[in-house]
């Protein structure tokens, strides 16, 4: 769809307020503040990319919309051996990718082998951050993948992995057509071929992505044949667009805008469940952040409670724990550092900085679910740290540039966050803080580059345990350790407002921020 065709589609959408027939033929238009980075989920790391590919790809198993309950997707049933090291998946028969090629056990094996085996021709030079972080590198804990029949896949693990089923359900592990990947893996990054309810018709970078219904999709027929995901960086423009009826859904609104829109007729604001954390990561390999007293001083200097009240939506709470409220391993004894500039100065003096020091804070200008107003949050941190004698120069970057820089460790401090992928505490701790995620090759997700052997052993224990009671105690200890050592300072957990036309039916807010366009039905 060209830009001219997009304009015509938007005109039809705005004029299609009559009967269901007209609304059904018009596209569903969603606006967000920033474009995707890459549309091959296996080497995407951002929600803007993964929430798009989630509509195009299926997984072996997935999450029931609105929850982290694991349900079948390509697999209709599965079982694990008594020792937790062999998983057998029985696939739904007759599935095909949108290019008509079979989605059978061989195709599943192809995808898994592509991700895990560096010598596999399809692996290429791409990064597979989620695979490495979830499964411990390449090949990691998955030692073998077998396809003994067209509808059976057997995955063997080198050791039990408590969150395995939830890990494999994550958006990053969408299954792609082997034929399309082998034909042109770079083209697959732009127009992936999956078996989901939609397929990518067009991607005009920094403008829009157009999805069209996949005629080979075996599930419930989508209510909208076309979905247009628009990039509108200026939030005032996006607010005006939904007020005028030019768009149907608006993601990541500023809290003040969400509150104002909720009062307008014909517009609804739905809160996605809190499943995130915003945080400040300090690069511990760069002076003076290797000193825990400096890190704790910064924690005392930031007025997190005021920030949560003034810069976030009403669903925001101070992040006492690294993990969101209610998650397995929540530690009620762990409380955020209170705002205390005097204590911060004393710690800095003890660390050899009686007059403070100068540093930088990198952040992305693009609002994110966990960080709806990044500029204001960064300025608040800058002002807070100045009270403790720390002079901070702000370094704002475009989203893609920002990610690339922090993944290469080209920062001193960075303001970032995380939306959970699978409802398991391992997903918050291991990718973001474990030594296995402090890569030096530009694929880091541990932006503190903190390497603590005791914490690493705790992570391995949590992954190896399958009993929730044991895992609960392990992750309680992990929350306490992160608070004590402060390689990163958790700021806020927040629910995420989504603005949509009240006439839309079937929208399900999900904790991993996926949208499930195929469930949305046009209203009258």
N, C-alpha and C positions, 0 to 999 in steps of 0.2 A: 504494500500500500504506500503510495507516494504521499508527500506532504499535502498535495492538492486533494488526494483521495481521503486523507485523514481529515481535512477541513470539512469535506462533504459529509463524512461519517459523523463528525461532531454536530453538524447542522441537523442531520437526521435525528441524532440522539436528543438534541434540545427540543426538536419539534414533535418528538414521538410520545407526547404525554397523553394521548387519547386512549385507545383500547389496547388490550394485551397483544393483539396481532402486530400493531405498529411497534410497540415497545420491544417485542420479541425479535423483530427484524433489525432493530437498531443495535449498535454495539453497546456493551457495558464499558464505561470509561472510568478508569481509576487514575488519580493523580498522586504522585509522590515527589519528593524534593530532589531526588537524585537518580541517575541511571544505574543499571546493573554494571558490573565490571566484566563478567564473563559468563557465558551461558552453558558451559560444561560444568555440571555440579561437582564433578570429582576433583576439580582444582579451583573451585570457588570457595571463598571464606566469608563472604558478606551476605547478609540477609536480603539485600536488594537483588542479588543474583539468584540466591537459592529459593526465594519466594516466587520467582518467575519460573525457574526450572521445575519446581514442585508441581506446576500445572501441566508440565510436558512429560515428565518421567514418572514411572512407577518404581517402587522398591520391592524387595522380597516381602517385607512386612512394613507396615506404616502405623501411624498413630490415628486413632479414631478422632475425627474432627472435634475440636473443643477440649481435648484431653491428651494425656500421655499414655492412654491405654493402648497396648499393642494389638493390632488386628491384622488380618491377612491382606495382602495386596496382590502381588504376583503369586505368592504362595498361599494356598488355602488352608494348610495345616503344617505343623512342625513339631519336632520332639528333640529332646536332648538326652544324651547318654547319662547314666548314673554318675559318672565322674565329671560331667559338665564339659567334656572335651570334644564331643562329636555331636554336631547338630544336623538333623535331616529335615529337609524342606520338600514337601510335596506341592508341585506347581499346578495351577489351574490349566487345564488342557486348552489348546487352540488359540492361545494369545499370540498376537502379532504386533510388531512395531508399526508406526505410521507409514513406513516405506514398504510394508507388506512382508517383511522377513520375519521368521518365527522367533517368538520370545519363549524359548525353551531352555532346558537345563544347560545346553552348550552355550547359549547366549549369556546366561547368568554366570557361568564359569568364566567366559571370556572377560566380562566386566570385572569380576573379582581378581582374576589373574592380571589384568591390565593395571589395576590399582596397586597391587601388592608386590609385583615382580619387576624389579628395575631392568632386568634383561629382556623382558617381554617386548617384542617390537612395537606393540600398541602403547606401551608405557610412555615412550618418548622422553622429552626433556621437561615435561610439565611437572608442576608441583602438585602434590596430593596431601595437603596439610591435614585435612580431616582424617584421612586414612592413617597417616603417620602418628597423629596425636591420639586417635582412638585405639589403635592396635599396636602401638609401640614400634613404629618404624617399618622397614621393608625387609622381608615380608611380614615381620611382626609376629603376633600371636597366631595368625592364621597360617598353618603349616601346609595345608593341602586342600584343594577344592576338587571334588569329583562330580561327574555327571553320569551316573550308572544307567540312567534311562532318560527319555525325553522330558519326563515330568518329575524327576527326582534330582535334588542337589544335596550333596553331603559336604559339610564344611568341618574340617578337623582343626582343632586348636592345640597349641603346644602346652597350654595350661588353662584351667577354668578362668572365665572372664565374666564376672558378675553382671556388668552392664551390656553384655554382647548383643542381646536381642534388641535393646533400646538403641544401641550404637548403630546397628545395621538398618534401623528404621529411619535414621536421620536423612534429611534432604540431600546431603552430599552424596549419598549412595544410590542415587537414581540410576536405573539401568538404561543404557543406550544401545542403539542398533549397532552390532559389530560391523555390519556392512558399511554403514555411514562413517563410523569412526576410522576404519581402515582406509576408506576411500580418500578422506581428507580430514585429519584430526583438527586442523586449524579452522576449517569451515564448520566443524561440529561445535566449536566454541561460540560461533555466531548463530547457527541454526541447528540446534541439537535435534536428534531424531529419537523419540521415545515412544511410549505406548499409553501415555496419559490422556486425559480428556481433551487436551488442546495440543496444537503444534504451532511452532513459530512461523508466521508468514513473513514477517519483516522486522528488522531491527535497525532503526535509524538512530545512531548513537546521540545521546544527550537530547533526544527529542521524544521518541516513542518506541514501544515494542507492540506489535500487533500479533495477537494469538487468534487462531481460528479453530473451530471444533474439529477434532480428529474423527473422521468417519469410521475408523477401525477400532475406536474405543469401545470396550465391552461393558462399561458401566452405565450408570444413569445418564440419560441424554442431557447435556447442558441446556439450561434455560436461555443462554445467550450463545449464538453461533460465533460471535466475534467479541473479543476483549481487547481494548486498547489501554495500555499502561503508559501514561504521559509523564514526562519529566517537567515539573514546574518549580524551578529553584526559588522563585520569589513567592513567599508564602501569602503575601497580600493578594497576589493574582490568583492563587489557588482558592483562597477563601471566597473571592468574588466569583470565581468560576462555579463553585458549588452553590452559591447563593442564586446565581442566574440559571442553574440547571444544566450547565454545559458539561459537568462531570457528575458521576454517580457516587463515587467513593473518594475520600481524601484521607491519606495516611499521614501519620506523624505531624499533626497540627500542633502549633504552639498552644500551651495550656490556656492562655487568655482567649485565643481564637476558638478553641474547643468549647470553652464555657459560653462564649457569646453565641456560637452556632447552635448549641443545644437548646437555646431559647427560641429559635426561629421555627415557624411552622413548616412542615414538610421535610425537616432535617432531623436526623437522630444521631446521637453520639453513643457508641457502644464501647465499653472498656474491655480490652483483652486482659486476661489474667496476668498478674505480676510474675514474671519469670526471667528477670534480668538483673544486672548490676552495672552501675556506672562506677568508674574508679580512676584513680591516678596511679600510673605505673612509674616507678623510678628505676632507671637503668643502673643496677647495682655494680656493674663493672666500671662505671664512670664515677670519679670522685665528685662529691663526697658521699655518694649514696651507698657505698659499701659499708658505711658505719650505721648500725641500727639506731643509734641515738639521733642521727640526722633524720632518718626516716620517721621515727616516732615524733620528732619535733614538728615535722611537716603535718603529721596526723593531728597533733594538738593544735596546730595553727589554723586548720581549716574549720570554718563554722558550718558543719554539715547540717545541723538541725535547721538553721535559718535558710540554708540553700534548699532543703527539701520542701519547706513551706512556701518559699517565694518564687522558685524557678521551675517547679514541677506541677503536675496535675494533682487533684485532690487524692488520688490513689497512691501517692508517693509516701514511702516510709524511710527513715534513716536505716542504712545498711549496717546493722550491728554485726551480722555474720556475712561472710563472703557469699554464702548461698542464700537464695530467696527464702522468705518466710514459709514455713511449713514443709520444706524439703527435708528428706531423710538426712540426719546428721546435724540438724539445727541445734546450736548450743546456747541455751538461755543464759548461761553465765558470761557469755561474751558480749560486751557492749562497746559501741564505738567510742573512740577517744573524745572526751569532752573538749569544747573550744576553750583553750587556755594558752594565750600568747605568752604569758609570763613563764609557764612551764616549758613552752617551746624554746624560748630564749635561753633558759637555763640548760636545757639539753644541748643546744647548739654550742654554748660556751664550754660545756664539758667535753664536747667533741672537737674543740679547738677552733670554734668559729664565734668568738664573743661579739663580733660585729656583723655576723651573718655572712652571706655569700651571694653571688649572682648565678643565675641558672636560666634555663629556657623551659617553656611548656608548649609542646606541640599538640595541635588538635585539628579536627576536621571541621570545616564550616558547614557541612551538611547535617541537619538535624537527624537524630536517630531515635528509635523507640525509647532507649534508655537515657537519651540526652537530647531533649526537645529544643533546648536553647544553648547550644555549645558556646557561642560567643559570650553570653552573659555568665555562664558557669565558669568559663576560663577567666573572665575579668574578676569574678568574685574570688576565685582562688588566688589570683595575682594580688588583690587587695589584702586578703587574709594573710598571705605569706609576708607581705611588706610589713605588717604589724609585728612580725616576729624577726624582722631584719633580713629577710630573704628577698632579693630583688629579682623579679621574674620578667623575662622578655617573652611575650606571646608570639607563637609561630603558627598562624593559621594556614591550612592547606586544603586544596580540593581533595575530595574523598579518596580517589584512586592514588593520588600522589602521597597522601598521608599514610595510607596502608602500606605502600611500598617502602616508605622511609622507616616506619616503626618496625616493619618485618626485617629490615636490614640493620636495626639497632641505631639508626641515625637520629637519635633523640637523647635528651637528658631526662626529662619527664614528659609523659604524654597523658592526655585526657581521652579516655576511650571507654568502652563498655562491652557487654556481652549479653546476648539473648540466648537462653538455654535451648539446646537442640532436642533433648530427650527426657527431661524430668529427673535425671539422675545426678547426684552430687559429683560424681566423677567427671561429668561434662563441664562443670564449673572449675574444678580444681586442676585436673590433669592437663588439659590443653593450655590453660592460662598461667599456671604457676610451676609446673613440674619441669625438671631439668631436661626431660626428653623433648620438651617443646621450645627450648631455648636454642633453636637451630642457628647456625652461622651462615646458612646458604640463602637467606632471604625468605624463608618460609616460617620464621618464628611466629608463634602466637603467645609465647611467654615474653611479653614486652618489658618485663623487669630483668630478664636474663638472670634470674635468681636460681641458683643451683644448690639445694640443700639436701644432702644425702639422707638425713632422717626423714624429711618430708617425702622424698622419693620412695623410701621404703614403706611409708604409710600409704602412699598411692598404690603401690604394688599389692599391699595387703587388702586394700579396699576393692581393687579389681579382682583379686583372686578369691574373695569371699562371696558366697552365694546366699548366705543367711542374712536377712535384713537386720536382725538384732546386732550381729557382729559388725555389719557395715555402718550402722548408726553410730556406734561408739568410735569407730575409726574416723568417720567424718566429723564427729564432734571434736575430736583431737585435732583434726586438720583445720577446722575453723579457729580453734584456740591458737594454733601455731602460726597461722597467717596473721592473726591479729597481733600476736606478740612480736613477730619478726618484721611485720609491715613492709614486705617487698612492694606491695601495692596497697593503696588505701581505698577500701570500699566506701562509696558515697551514699548512693540511693538505690533502693528497689522501687519500681513504679509499675502501675498498670498502664496500659497504652490505649489512648483514645483513638477510635476510628470513626470518622464522620461519613455518613451515607444518607442518601435519600430515604425517607421513611417508607416510600412505596416498595422498596426492594424487599424481597422475601427470601428467607433461607440462609442469610449470612451467619456464619458460625465463627465467633472469635476464638482463636486457638492460641495456646500459650507459646508456641514456637513462631508466632506471627504469620503463619501461612494463611492464605485467603480462600482457597477452595471455591474458585469461580464457578465450577460446574454445579455447585449446590445452590447458587443464587438464581432466583427466579424473578422475572419482571413483574411488577405490580400494576394495578390499574391507575 
